Amino acid sequence: MTARILHASTPSAVTMLAAMADAGCFAEAGRRILLLSRTDGPAPETVPDPAESAGFARLRTRFDEVVSWNDAIFPFHPDGWLPRADDVPLWERHFRRAWGLGDEEVELVVESPHAGPAQSLTRIFAGVPIDVYADGPACYGPTGGRVPPLTGTRVRRLFHPDLVPGLRPLLLGEYGVEARAVPSAALLKVVAELADVPVELPEAEAPALLLGQRLAAPGLLSPAEAAEVRLDMVRGAVALGHTRLVFAPDPDGVVGGGAVPGGAVEGGAVPGGAVEGGAVEGGAVPGRSGGGGVVGGRSEGDVAAMAAEAARLGAELTVLDASVPVAAGVLLHRLRPALVVGCSSAALFTAAGPHGLPVATVGTGLLLERLAPYENAERVPATIADALLPGLRDAGSASGSAPGTEVGADTRTGSGSDAGTEAEAEVRTEAEARADTCTGPARSPRTEAEAEARVQADTRVRADTNALLAAVAFAMQPRVRPDLRPAAEAYLSSRLDDHTWRYFKRRRLASLALPGAVPARLAFLRRSPALRRVARRARALKALRAPLA
């Protein structure tokens, strides 16, 4: 008999595993053991358990047992702990006894095996087959670190949602792992199954959903910049005609399971009276996070600023509570927002891909500029969002305007019976294809020629994005993916311009000896024999003076 251990750390991951089981991604095994972990933050005990998420009881029927990683390794931190090599046999014996595995054969289904509990599991259960899954856009980027050959060669398949059709996953590509897309129909079926779970959500018809994200984390944005990005979400959504706004603090981690009482602000000041769950003082919107006056990683002051800005613009803002976890897909299915706004949140791609909702981005350019170090894992989602999804202030994002609201000219549809000149049509078609790569076509082509032009433009956009991601992946992890150097050199030699420079750093390119490190107008200096002689003499003099110093 074989026991399959499936690890999940978020409600969205549990939803993904349930969809994989329904889609027949796994061969029949003796037992399916769902291993849950809470790894968020320095005090994971304060984070809601995925087993407490709305609708978990329905998903639990797909698994024979549910066990806790945190309980199994207590008091060690569940995210940073790794067993010592000499202790691995002892830990395997401990887990087999605690989880009732006995002498059964084991298979692992884990998130990326280079970090977190997955790294410990693959080390403890040595020699067992491994399947890896990713429930967000991280699958399109390189592995975040070196995976030992004894682990990487055991990985059989990489399962991922088809968030951006046509993009090639790069995760674990150094080991030639087969990538398999989980059918969107299976994901939507699981989400629909949870549609009627008893969770209180705001009764708003086609609202604009604003996705929070922990942008003020180290290596990302400053707190002031992150707060300004959230205010830009409010301003941009209202500019498109939306007056009902819903803010989800962090749909990729913990999503609120109910509207915060008193969190809705209609066309006036933030209410300051007593509300259920506590008093609101000084115009702060309560988050009921349970400590520190923080709502999903954001201070009450930031949320209050969003509410005040929405009120100033004549809109109503509802902040979701973070006390009950809800999978992002369930939130999207229940609210059916007219527009989803975010920066590089995984929920943004889920909305654009499987759910086919209009989306818009805010702050991707600033995030790409601030990300540090260059290999920061957030770079790939930010790059895809910036390259493919429409910006909130772009004319192309007007498809997410409120029903019955006109916002400027619709650049996606043309005007009258004449579609314009052939050059204008080609530009418009490529812009549509770039947005449709993620969001799905907004309209049907009017002629066969237009349909063919759209297909060609779509093919070009996907090829360009795949080439861009290959170059970014090599620049991020040159030691993990040295095979991507030719692709990176080809892209940087031919497609580096004022727009694509935002995805790279000159110092990074210089350290890797990649094209673009030296400005084009100074490229001749690298081929100058005289300059090379001067450089050699300078290095020789420096070497001679070093011992004297």
Kinemage of the C-alpha trace (Angstrom):
@kinemage 1
@onewidth
@group {chain A} dominant
@subgroup {mainchain}
@vectorlist {calphas} color= white
{ca met a 1} P 0.000 0.000 0.000
{ca thr a 2} L 1.186 3.535 -0.827
{ca ala a 3} L 0.534 6.640 1.255
{ca arg a 4} L 0.585 9.963 -0.589
{ca ile a 5} L 1.419 12.982 1.603
{ca leu a 6} L 0.080 16.241 0.140
{ca his a 7} L 1.408 19.422 1.736
{ca ala a 8} L -0.540 22.722 1.743
{ca ser a 9} L 0.062 25.971 3.614
{ca thr a 10} L -2.822 28.188 2.414
{ca pro a 11} L -6.519 27.808 1.586
{ca ser a 12} L -5.688 28.372 -2.091
{ca ala a 13} L -3.192 25.499 -1.958
{ca val a 14} L -5.862 23.194 -0.490
{ca thr a 15} L -8.217 24.221 -3.307
{ca met a 16} L -5.490 23.465 -5.835
{ca leu a 17} L -4.867 19.997 -4.402
{ca ala a 18} L -8.596 19.252 -4.427
{ca ala a 19} L -8.801 20.259 -8.102
{ca met a 20} L -5.786 18.086 -8.906
{ca ala a 21} L -7.462 15.123 -7.214
{ca asp a 22} L -10.699 15.706 -9.151
{ca ala a 23} L -8.808 16.028 -12.441
{ca gly a 24} L -7.137 12.636 -11.959
{ca cys a 25} L -3.636 14.044 -11.639
{ca phe a 26} L -2.709 11.352 -9.126
{ca ala a 27} L -2.681 7.620 -9.549
{ca glu a 28} L -4.812 5.789 -7.032
{ca ala a 29} L -2.985 5.344 -3.759
{ca gly a 30} L -3.804 3.539 -0.573
{ca arg a 31} L -4.203 6.751 1.420
{ca arg a 32} L -4.202 10.481 0.827
{ca ile a 33} L -2.825 12.374 3.795
{ca leu a 34} L -3.252 16.146 3.754
{ca leu a 35} L -0.396 17.815 5.646
{ca leu a 36} L -1.245 21.375 6.685
{ca ser a 37} L 1.251 23.974 7.842
{ca arg a 38} L 1.191 27.545 9.067
{ca thr a 39} L 4.467 29.181 8.115
{ca asp a 40} L 3.576 32.858 7.833
{ca gly a 41} L 5.533 35.313 9.951
{ca pro a 42} L 7.724 34.924 13.030
{ca ala a 43} L 4.768 33.698 15.129
{ca pro a 44} L 2.866 31.159 13.015
{ca glu a 45} L 0.666 30.319 15.995
{ca thr a 46} L -1.136 33.624 15.409
{ca val a 47} L -1.988 32.752 11.788
{ca pro a 48} L -5.332 31.023 11.082
{ca asp a 49} L -4.950 27.365 10.185
{ca pro a 50} L -5.989 26.404 6.620
{ca ala a 51} L -8.297 23.852 8.286
{ca glu a 52} L -10.256 26.824 9.658
{ca ser a 53} L -10.902 28.266 6.204
{ca ala a 54} L -14.423 28.554 4.897
{ca gly a 55} L -15.559 25.369 3.158
{ca phe a 56} L -12.616 23.258 4.271
{ca ala a 57} L -14.949 20.507 5.517
{ca arg a 58} L -16.162 19.970 1.951
{ca leu a 59} L -12.640 19.743 0.526
{ca arg a 60} L -11.568 17.458 3.342
{ca thr a 61} L -13.652 14.603 1.906
{ca arg a 62} L -11.043 14.161 -0.822
{ca phe a 63} L -8.436 13.149 1.749
{ca asp a 64} L -8.324 10.224 4.131
{ca glu a 65} L -6.515 12.019 6.940
{ca val a 66} L -5.460 15.547 7.888
{ca val a 67} L -2.329 16.104 9.990
{ca ser a 68} L -0.411 19.178 11.148
{ca trp a 69} L 3.208 19.937 10.295
{ca asn a 70} L 3.418 22.550 13.060
{ca asp a 71} L 2.344 20.055 15.698
{ca ala a 72} L 4.695 17.376 14.387
{ca ile a 73} L 7.855 19.487 14.747
{ca phe a 74} L 6.888 21.691 17.703
{ca pro a 75} L 8.616 23.738 19.129
{ca phe a 76} L 10.695 24.382 15.978
{ca his a 77} L 9.622 27.093 13.546
{ca pro a 78} L 7.714 25.357 10.732
{ca asp a 79} L 9.246 27.407 7.913
{ca gly a 80} L 12.918 27.694 8.828
{ca trp a 81} L 13.583 24.338 10.427
{ca leu a 82} L 15.737 21.722 8.675
{ca pro a 83} L 16.785 18.411 10.219
{ca arg a 84} L 20.469 17.706 10.677
{ca ala a 85} L 21.803 15.010 8.387
{ca asp a 86} L 22.511 12.665 11.292
{ca asp a 87} L 18.962 13.093 12.614
{ca val a 88} L 17.105 12.322 9.367
{ca pro a 89} L 16.481 8.614 10.164
{ca leu a 90} L 15.146 9.566 13.590
{ca trp a 91} L 12.758 12.123 12.154
{ca glu a 92} L 11.490 9.710 9.513
{ca arg a 93} L 10.780 7.176 12.252
{ca his a 94} L 9.013 9.888 14.250
{ca phe a 95} L 6.758 10.918 11.350
{ca arg a 96} L 5.929 7.356 10.381
{ca arg a 97} L 4.817 6.673 13.931
{ca ala a 98} L 2.953 9.991 14.397
{ca trp a 99} L 1.104 9.736 11.071
{ca gly a 100} L 0.507 5.988 11.185
{ca leu a 101} L 2.576 5.244 8.079
{ca gly a 102} L 4.247 2.101 9.381
{ca asp a 103} L 6.288 0.506 6.610
{ca glu a 104} L 4.094 1.849 3.781
{ca glu a 105} L 5.645 3.261 0.650
{ca val a 106} L 5.398 7.052 0.545
{ca glu a 107} L 4.924 9.614 -2.225
{ca leu a 108} L 5.188 13.371 -1.694
{ca val a 109} L 3.209 16.205 -3.282
{ca val a 110} L 4.771 19.484 -2.189
{ca glu a 111} L 5.197 23.099 -3.101
{ca ser a 112} L 8.582 24.195 -4.437
{ca pro a 113} L 11.118 21.892 -2.760
{ca his a 114} L 13.870 24.494 -2.315
{ca ala a 115} L 12.397 26.073 0.836
{ca gly a 116} L 9.977 25.704 3.709
{ca pro a 117} L 8.440 22.442 4.956
{ca ala a 118} L 8.792 20.909 1.479
{ca gln a 119} L 12.574 21.071 1.770
{ca ser a 120} L 12.477 19.250 5.097
{ca leu a 121} L 10.001 16.638 3.871
{ca thr a 122} L 12.025 15.768 0.779
{ca arg a 123} L 15.152 15.449 2.919
{ca ile a 124} L 13.526 13.247 5.561
{ca phe a 125} L 11.708 10.920 3.155
{ca ala a 126} L 14.754 10.223 1.017
{ca gly a 127} L 14.340 8.209 -2.144
{ca val a 128} L 10.555 8.585 -2.482
{ca pro a 129} L 8.912 9.960 -5.661
{ca ile a 130} L 7.988 13.665 -5.599
{ca asp a 131} L 5.373 15.711 -7.431
{ca val a 132} L 5.564 19.507 -7.163
{ca tyr a 133} L 2.728 21.983 -7.617
{ca ala a 134} L 2.489 25.772 -7.757
{ca asp a 135} L -0.798 27.618 -7.258
{ca gly a 136} L 0.434 30.998 -8.524
{ca pro a 137} L 2.650 32.668 -11.146
{ca ala a 138} L 5.836 31.501 -9.386
{ca cys a 139} L 5.850 28.498 -11.718
{ca tyr a 140} L 6.856 30.811 -14.588
{ca gly a 141} L 10.070 31.802 -12.818
{ca pro a 142} L 13.276 29.943 -12.000
{ca thr a 143} L 13.739 27.778 -8.926
{ca gly a 144} L 14.511 30.089 -6.007
{ca gly a 145} L 17.687 28.222 -5.088
{ca arg a 146} L 19.706 25.152 -5.815
{ca val a 147} L 17.796 21.947 -5.282
{ca pro a 148} L 20.117 19.030 -4.417
{ca pro a 149} L 20.411 16.482 -7.234
{ca leu a 150} L 19.222 13.726 -4.874
{ca thr a 151} L 15.971 15.691 -4.577
{ca gly a 152} L 15.642 17.214 -8.040
{ca thr a 153} L 16.065 13.922 -9.867
{ca arg a 154} L 13.143 12.466 -7.903
{ca val a 155} L 10.676 15.143 -9.052
{ca arg a 156} L 8.439 13.620 -11.694
{ca arg a 157} L 5.923 16.363 -12.574
{ca leu a 158} L 5.177 20.038 -11.980
{ca phe a 159} L 1.465 20.803 -11.724
{ca his a 160} L 0.329 24.385 -12.213
{ca pro a 161} L -2.833 26.314 -13.077
{ca asp a 162} L -2.891 27.641 -16.627
{ca leu a 163} L -2.900 31.248 -15.465
{ca val a 164} L -1.296 32.642 -18.623
{ca pro a 165} L -1.933 30.359 -21.618
{ca gly a 166} L 1.136 29.979 -23.790
{ca leu a 167} L 3.753 30.782 -21.141
{ca arg a 168} L 6.273 28.045 -20.399
{ca pro a 169} L 6.890 27.244 -16.716
{ca leu a 170} L 10.582 27.507 -15.793
{ca leu a 171} L 10.354 26.136 -12.262
{ca leu a 172} L 12.580 23.038 -11.896
{ca gly a 173} L 13.458 23.240 -15.579
{ca glu a 174} L 17.090 22.526 -14.653
{ca tyr a 175} L 16.014 18.931 -14.030
{ca gly a 176} L 13.784 18.648 -17.086
{ca val a 177} L 10.666 18.192 -14.957
{ca glu a 178} L 7.501 17.689 -16.992
{ca ala a 179} L 5.059 20.602 -16.564
{ca arg a 180} L 1.348 19.783 -16.557
{ca ala a 181} L -1.428 22.352 -16.434
{ca val a 182} L -4.346 21.572 -14.142
{ca pro a 183} L -7.556 22.097 -16.159
{ca ser a 184} L -9.253 25.372 -15.344
{ca ala a 185} L -12.580 23.532 -15.374
{ca ala a 186} L -11.449 21.436 -12.400
{ca leu a 187} L -10.398 24.533 -10.457
{ca leu a 188} L -13.682 26.312 -11.187
{ca lys a 189} L -15.647 23.217 -10.213
{ca val a 190} L -14.012 23.147 -6.784
{ca val a 191} L -14.586 26.876 -6.341
{ca ala a 192} L -18.250 26.513 -7.347
{ca glu a 193} L -18.604 23.755 -4.764
{ca leu a 194} L -17.649 26.291 -2.098
{ca ala a 195} L -19.881 29.039 -3.476
{ca asp a 196} L -22.547 28.666 -0.802
{ca val a 197} L -20.310 28.258 2.251
{ca pro a 198} L -21.656 30.242 5.215
{ca val a 199} L -19.338 33.232 4.957
{ca glu a 200} L -20.528 36.801 5.233
{ca leu a 201} L -19.410 38.915 2.287
{ca pro a 202} L -20.596 42.387 1.321
{ca glu a 203} L -23.807 42.538 -0.710
{ca ala a 204} L -22.411 44.634 -3.534
{ca glu a 205} L -23.415 44.227 -7.150
{ca ala a 206} L -20.376 44.055 -9.444
{ca pro a 207} L -17.976 45.925 -7.124
{ca ala a 208} L -14.375 46.777 -7.846
{ca leu a 209} L -12.197 44.372 -5.857
{ca leu a 210} L -8.928 45.857 -4.600
{ca leu a 211} L -6.324 43.220 -3.781
{ca gly a 212} L -4.026 43.926 -0.885
{ca gln a 213} L -0.483 42.652 -0.857
{ca arg a 214} L 2.412 42.808 1.583
{ca leu a 215} L 4.338 45.317 -0.473
{ca ala a 216} L 6.046 46.898 2.534
{ca ala a 217} L 8.052 43.747 3.274
{ca pro a 218} L 11.873 43.948 3.228
{ca gly a 219} L 13.215 44.191 -0.309
{ca leu a 220} L 9.960 45.562 -1.717
{ca leu a 221} L 8.486 49.031 -1.139
{ca ser a 222} L 8.701 51.438 1.748
{ca pro a 223} L 5.564 51.731 3.933
{ca ala a 224} L 4.813 55.151 2.439
{ca glu a 225} L 5.137 53.855 -1.120
{ca ala a 226} L 2.958 50.821 -0.373
{ca ala a 227} L 0.297 53.089 1.140
{ca glu a 228} L 0.379 55.303 -1.949
{ca val a 229} L -0.095 52.270 -4.218
{ca arg a 230} L -3.233 51.341 -2.287
{ca leu a 231} L -4.545 54.894 -2.572
{ca asp a 232} L -3.892 54.754 -6.323
{ca met a 233} L -6.079 51.639 -6.458
{ca val a 234} L -8.942 53.593 -4.932
{ca arg a 235} L -8.471 56.629 -7.181
{ca gly a 236} L -8.131 54.577 -10.350
{ca ala a 237} L -11.180 52.425 -9.649
{ca val a 238} L -13.327 55.484 -8.912
{ca ala a 239} L -12.009 57.182 -12.077
{ca leu a 240} L -13.411 54.228 -14.036
{ca gly a 241} L -16.835 54.843 -12.544
{ca his a 242} L -16.892 52.374 -9.650
{ca thr a 243} L -18.585 53.557 -6.483
{ca arg a 244} L -18.662 50.242 -4.590
{ca leu a 245} L -15.144 49.155 -3.616
{ca val a 246} L -14.132 46.044 -1.681
{ca phe a 247} L -10.624 45.766 -0.230
{ca ala a 248} L -9.235 42.263 0.438
{ca pro a 249} L -6.160 42.696 2.674
{ca asp a 250} L -4.162 39.714 1.366
{ca pro a 251} L -5.945 37.161 -0.851
{ca asp a 252} L -2.739 35.166 -1.407
{ca gly a 253} L -2.445 34.485 2.304
{ca val a 254} L -5.470 35.112 4.484
{ca val a 255} L -8.582 36.617 3.003
{ca gly a 256} L -11.314 38.078 5.124
{ca gly a 257} L -14.359 36.003 5.733
{ca gly a 258} L -16.757 38.836 6.413
{ca ala a 259} L -17.280 42.518 5.943
{ca val a 260} L -15.951 44.593 8.792
{ca pro a 261} L -18.917 46.207 10.506
{ca gly a 262} L -18.622 49.927 10.035
{ca gly a 263} L -15.979 49.416 7.363
{ca ala a 264} L -18.296 50.653 4.625
{ca val a 265} L -18.058 54.354 4.025
{ca glu a 266} L -20.658 55.995 1.835
{ca gly a 267} L -19.827 59.396 0.383
{ca gly a 268} L -18.729 60.936 3.673
{ca ala a 269} L -16.313 60.742 6.566
{ca val a 270} L -15.225 57.474 8.080
{ca pro a 271} L -17.710 56.616 10.826
{ca gly a 272} L -16.347 57.166 14.271
{ca gly a 273} L -19.051 55.613 16.393
{ca ala a 274} L -19.138 52.298 18.185
{ca val a 275} L -19.437 49.236 15.949
{ca glu a 276} L -19.596 45.511 16.495
{ca gly a 277} L -16.225 44.174 17.533
{ca gly a 278} L -14.904 47.450 18.965
{ca ala a 279} L -15.049 51.200 18.725
{ca val a 280} L -13.627 53.134 15.820
{ca glu a 281} L -11.666 56.114 17.036
{ca gly a 282} L -10.224 58.905 14.984
{ca gly a 283} L -11.700 57.607 11.749
{ca ala a 284} L -9.914 54.244 11.780
{ca val a 285} L -11.646 51.309 10.141
{ca pro a 286} L -11.475 48.260 12.403
{ca gly a 287} L -9.798 45.168 11.062
{ca arg a 288} L -10.470 42.837 14.001
{ca ser a 289} L -7.144 41.173 13.367
{ca gly a 290} L -6.817 40.297 17.003
{ca gly a 291} L -3.838 42.417 17.925
{ca gly a 292} L -1.739 45.411 17.186
{ca gly a 293} L -4.329 47.306 15.175
{ca val a 294} L -3.254 45.596 11.998
{ca val a 295} L -5.479 44.465 9.158
{ca gly a 296} L -3.905 41.700 7.108
{ca gly a 297} L -0.443 43.164 7.536
{ca arg a 298} L -1.644 46.781 7.172
{ca ser a 299} L -2.117 49.333 9.896
{ca glu a 300} L -5.546 50.680 10.634
{ca gly a 301} L -4.186 54.067 9.597
{ca asp a 302} L -3.522 52.836 6.045
{ca val a 303} L -6.977 51.304 5.747
{ca ala a 304} L -8.539 54.442 7.187
{ca ala a 305} L -6.668 56.509 4.589
{ca met a 306} L -8.152 54.336 1.839
{ca ala a 307} L -11.625 54.712 3.318
{ca ala a 308} L -11.208 58.463 3.634
{ca glu a 309} L -9.995 58.759 0.044
{ca ala a 310} L -12.936 56.690 -1.202
{ca ala a 311} L -15.340 58.846 0.808
{ca arg a 312} L -13.783 62.037 -0.568
{ca leu a 313} L -14.371 60.737 -4.098
{ca gly a 314} L -17.957 59.757 -3.324
{ca ala a 315} L -17.411 56.000 -3.216
{ca glu a 316} L -18.099 53.297 -0.635
{ca leu a 317} L -15.259 51.119 0.660
{ca thr a 318} L -15.759 47.811 2.467
{ca val a 319} L -12.772 46.142 4.138
{ca leu a 320} L -12.870 42.377 4.487
{ca asp a 321} L -12.066 40.840 7.828
{ca ala a 322} L -8.969 38.649 8.131
{ca ser a 323} L -10.188 36.412 10.938
{ca val a 324} L -11.587 33.627 8.718
{ca pro a 325} L -9.429 32.461 5.771
{ca val a 326} L -11.150 32.206 2.393
{ca ala a 327} L -9.492 30.974 -0.789
{ca ala a 328} L -9.024 33.715 -3.371
{ca gly a 329} L -10.979 31.743 -5.979
{ca val a 330} L -13.989 31.533 -3.672
{ca leu a 331} L -13.854 35.264 -3.055
{ca leu a 332} L -13.788 35.962 -6.802
{ca his a 333} L -16.636 33.527 -7.470
{ca arg a 334} L -18.853 34.960 -4.759
{ca leu a 335} L -18.294 38.656 -5.454
{ca arg a 336} L -18.085 38.479 -9.267
{ca pro a 337} L -16.385 41.887 -9.350
{ca ala a 338} L -16.623 44.122 -12.400
{ca leu a 339} L -12.921 44.900 -12.017
{ca val a 340} L -10.054 43.401 -10.022
{ca val a 341} L -7.189 45.751 -9.179
{ca gly a 342} L -3.824 44.730 -7.748
{ca cys a 343} L -0.077 44.953 -8.126
{ca ser a 344} L 1.411 41.485 -8.632
{ca ser a 345} L -0.823 39.397 -6.378
{ca ala a 346} L -1.363 35.776 -7.394
{ca ala a 347} L -5.097 36.399 -7.008
{ca leu a 348} L -4.827 38.946 -9.820
{ca phe a 349} L -3.709 36.217 -12.231
{ca thr a 350} L -6.380 33.857 -10.912
{ca ala a 351} L -9.002 36.494 -11.662
{ca ala a 352} L -7.653 37.169 -15.150
{ca gly a 353} L -7.072 33.533 -16.108
{ca pro a 354} L -9.501 30.852 -14.901
{ca his a 355} L -12.220 33.329 -13.849
{ca gly a 356} L -11.959 35.566 -16.927
{ca leu a 357} L -12.523 38.815 -14.989
{ca pro a 358} L -11.298 42.260 -16.100
{ca val a 359} L -8.130 43.174 -14.242
{ca ala a 360} L -5.811 46.154 -13.948
{ca thr a 361} L -2.452 46.695 -12.278
{ca val a 362} L -1.061 49.479 -10.110
{ca gly a 363} L 2.527 50.068 -9.026
{ca thr a 364} L 4.288 47.367 -11.050
{ca gly a 365} L 6.865 49.795 -12.434
{ca leu a 366} L 7.725 51.097 -8.975
{ca leu a 367} L 7.898 47.578 -7.577
{ca leu a 368} L 10.263 46.434 -10.342
{ca glu a 369} L 12.487 49.416 -9.606
{ca arg a 370} L 12.592 48.795 -5.849
{ca leu a 371} L 12.884 44.993 -5.719
{ca ala a 372} L 16.049 43.867 -3.967
{ca pro a 373} L 17.982 41.717 -4.323
{ca tyr a 374} L 17.490 41.142 -8.024
{ca glu a 375} L 16.657 37.471 -7.454
{ca asn a 376} L 13.705 38.396 -5.227
{ca ala a 377} L 10.939 35.870 -5.931
{ca glu a 378} L 8.412 38.679 -6.431
{ca arg a 379} L 10.214 39.780 -9.607
{ca val a 380} L 8.600 37.191 -11.888
{ca pro a 381} L 4.953 37.959 -10.941
{ca ala a 382} L 5.711 41.683 -11.180
{ca thr a 383} L 7.315 41.229 -14.596
{ca ile a 384} L 4.386 39.218 -15.983
{ca ala a 385} L 1.833 41.646 -14.571
{ca asp a 386} L 3.679 44.646 -15.991
{ca ala a 387} L 4.253 43.043 -19.395
{ca leu a 388} L 0.817 41.506 -20.003
{ca leu a 389} L -1.860 43.048 -17.803
{ca pro a 390} L -3.278 46.530 -18.493
{ca gly a 391} L -2.437 49.337 -16.137
{ca leu a 392} L -5.277 50.956 -14.225
{ca arg a 393} L -4.647 54.306 -15.891
{ca asp a 394} L -4.283 52.890 -19.400
{ca ala a 395} L -7.070 53.314 -21.868
{ca gly a 396} L -7.043 49.561 -22.459
{ca ser a 397} L -8.197 48.962 -18.890
{ca ala a 398} L -11.457 50.747 -19.564
{ca ser a 399} L -12.976 47.320 -20.209
{ca gly a 400} L -13.139 47.163 -16.430
{ca ser a 401} L -15.211 50.306 -16.117
{ca ala a 402} L -18.431 50.219 -14.187
{ca pro a 403} L -21.520 49.029 -16.086
{ca gly a 404} L -23.096 51.877 -18.006
{ca thr a 405} L -20.092 54.152 -17.498
{ca glu a 406} L -18.097 55.636 -20.340
{ca val a 407} L -14.461 56.355 -19.585
{ca gly a 408} L -12.871 58.126 -22.500
{ca ala a 409} L -12.580 56.510 -25.906
{ca asp a 410} L -12.526 52.736 -26.168
{ca thr a 411} L -9.288 52.008 -27.966
{ca arg a 412} L -10.124 48.322 -28.221
{ca thr a 413} L -13.139 48.572 -30.504
{ca gly a 414} L -12.448 51.292 -33.037
{ca ser a 415} L -15.259 53.603 -34.189
{ca gly a 416} L -17.872 53.475 -36.899
{ca ser a 417} L -17.670 50.957 -39.718
{ca asp a 418} L -14.075 51.813 -40.573
{ca ala a 419} L -11.515 50.100 -38.357
{ca gly a 420} L -8.874 52.662 -39.299
{ca thr a 421} L -5.709 52.292 -41.273
{ca glu a 422} L -3.925 48.982 -41.542
{ca ala a 423} L -1.092 50.203 -39.308
{ca glu a 424} L -3.538 51.372 -36.634
{ca ala a 425} L -5.377 48.061 -36.792
{ca glu a 426} L -2.140 46.141 -36.337
{ca val a 427} L -1.140 48.204 -33.311
{ca arg a 428} L -4.612 47.834 -31.814
{ca thr a 429} L -4.642 44.077 -32.449
{ca glu a 430} L -1.289 43.561 -30.748
{ca ala a 431} L -2.418 45.626 -27.758
{ca glu a 432} L -5.551 43.481 -27.546
{ca ala a 433} L -3.508 40.301 -27.801
{ca arg a 434} L -1.222 41.443 -25.000
{ca ala a 435} L -4.194 41.986 -22.710
{ca asp a 436} L -6.098 38.934 -23.960
{ca thr a 437} L -3.153 36.685 -23.133
{ca cys a 438} L -4.261 36.959 -19.518
{ca thr a 439} L -7.788 38.302 -19.503
{ca gly a 440} L -9.391 36.561 -22.477
{ca pro a 441} L -10.760 38.342 -25.538
{ca ala a 442} L -13.090 41.221 -24.787
{ca arg a 443} L -14.896 40.986 -28.115
{ca ser a 444} L -15.225 38.746 -31.139
{ca pro a 445} L -13.298 39.622 -34.316
{ca arg a 446} L -15.466 41.200 -36.985
{ca thr a 447} L -13.690 39.736 -40.028
{ca glu a 448} L -11.570 36.709 -40.860
{ca ala a 449} L -8.643 39.009 -41.570
{ca glu a 450} L -8.985 40.569 -38.143
{ca ala a 451} L -9.205 37.133 -36.530
{ca glu a 452} L -6.039 36.029 -38.310
{ca ala a 453} L -4.256 39.243 -37.317
{ca arg a 454} L -5.265 38.667 -33.700
{ca val a 455} L -3.900 35.113 -33.746
{ca gln a 456} L -0.601 36.330 -35.189
{ca ala a 457} L -0.371 39.147 -32.657
{ca asp a 458} L -1.172 36.740 -29.840
{ca thr a 459} L 1.604 34.421 -31.003
{ca arg a 460} L 4.079 37.318 -31.075
{ca val a 461} L 3.097 38.469 -27.605
{ca arg a 462} L 3.538 35.002 -26.123
{ca ala a 463} L 6.894 34.532 -27.843
{ca asp a 464} L 8.069 37.944 -26.617
{ca thr a 465} L 6.967 37.214 -23.056
{ca asn a 466} L 8.589 33.773 -23.010
{ca ala a 467} L 11.841 35.331 -24.262
{ca leu a 468} L 11.604 38.080 -21.636
{ca leu a 469} L 11.025 35.599 -18.809
{ca ala a 470} L 13.961 33.455 -19.951
{ca ala a 471} L 16.247 36.501 -19.810
{ca val a 472} L 14.921 37.585 -16.411
{ca ala a 473} L 15.217 34.024 -15.069
{ca phe a 474} L 18.876 33.773 -16.066
{ca ala a 475} L 19.640 37.166 -14.553
{ca met a 476} L 17.916 36.066 -11.337
{ca gln a 477} L 19.470 32.612 -10.978
{ca pro a 478} L 22.474 32.211 -13.326
{ca arg a 479} L 23.887 29.306 -11.315
{ca val a 480} L 20.590 27.442 -11.240
{ca arg a 481} L 19.756 27.963 -14.939
{ca pro a 482} L 23.031 28.464 -16.847
{ca asp a 483} L 21.325 26.902 -19.863
{ca leu a 484} L 19.306 30.108 -20.295
{ca arg a 485} L 22.350 32.305 -21.019
{ca pro a 486} L 22.019 32.078 -24.847
{ca ala a 487} L 18.341 33.048 -24.626
{ca ala a 488} L 19.177 35.957 -22.307
{ca glu a 489} L 21.948 37.198 -24.606
{ca ala a 490} L 19.668 36.973 -27.647
{ca tyr a 491} L 16.900 38.931 -25.940
{ca leu a 492} L 19.153 41.628 -24.512
{ca ser a 493} L 20.983 42.060 -27.817
{ca ser a 494} L 17.835 42.689 -29.835
{ca arg a 495} L 14.982 43.809 -27.573
{ca leu a 496} L 16.467 46.009 -24.888
{ca asp a 497} L 14.856 49.445 -25.145
{ca asp a 498} L 13.495 52.222 -22.962
{ca his a 499} L 10.501 50.084 -21.974
{ca thr a 500} L 12.164 46.702 -21.368
{ca trp a 501} L 14.987 48.250 -19.310
{ca arg a 502} L 12.591 48.292 -16.343
{ca tyr a 503} L 12.943 44.496 -16.079
{ca phe a 504} L 16.745 44.577 -15.673
{ca lys a 505} L 19.465 46.334 -13.691
{ca arg a 506} L 22.621 47.566 -15.409
{ca arg a 507} L 24.823 46.445 -12.526
{ca arg a 508} L 23.317 42.951 -12.673
{ca leu a 509} L 23.932 42.696 -16.408
{ca ala a 510} L 27.507 43.890 -15.931
{ca ser a 511} L 28.214 41.311 -13.234
{ca leu a 512} L 27.010 38.565 -15.592
{ca ala a 513} L 28.783 40.012 -18.672
{ca leu a 514} L 25.478 40.295 -20.508
{ca pro a 515} L 24.656 42.669 -23.377
{ca gly a 516} L 23.320 46.025 -22.285
{ca ala a 517} L 25.728 46.589 -19.398
{ca val a 518} L 27.642 49.169 -21.460
{ca pro a 519} L 25.549 51.917 -23.136
{ca ala a 520} L 25.321 51.502 -26.908
{ca arg a 521} L 27.071 54.811 -27.576
{ca leu a 522} L 30.099 53.591 -25.575
{ca ala a 523} L 30.150 50.020 -26.904
{ca phe a 524} L 33.098 50.816 -29.202
{ca leu a 525} L 35.302 51.345 -26.126
{ca arg a 526} L 35.175 47.640 -25.292
{ca arg a 527} L 36.777 46.891 -28.666
{ca ser a 528} L 39.462 49.587 -28.428
{ca pro a 529} L 43.015 48.108 -28.268
{ca ala a 530} L 44.384 51.339 -26.794
{ca leu a 531} L 41.845 51.321 -23.966
{ca arg a 532} L 42.626 47.683 -23.219
{ca arg a 533} L 46.380 48.474 -22.964
{ca val a 534} L 45.656 51.328 -20.552
{ca ala a 535} L 43.446 49.056 -18.453
{ca arg a 536} L 46.129 46.360 -18.282
{ca arg a 537} L 48.752 48.906 -17.195
{ca ala a 538} L 46.418 50.316 -14.540
{ca arg a 539} L 45.791 46.837 -13.131
{ca ala a 540} L 49.536 46.104 -13.116
{ca leu a 541} L 50.322 49.341 -11.261
{ca lys a 542} L 47.581 48.615 -8.757
{ca ala a 543} L 49.029 45.150 -8.152
{ca leu a 544} L 52.501 46.606 -7.608
{ca arg a 545} L 51.294 49.208 -5.118
{ca ala a 546} L 49.227 46.754 -3.088
{ca pro a 547} L 52.226 45.147 -1.252
{ca leu a 548} L 53.637 48.628 -0.448
{ca ala a 549} L 50.384 49.684 1.132
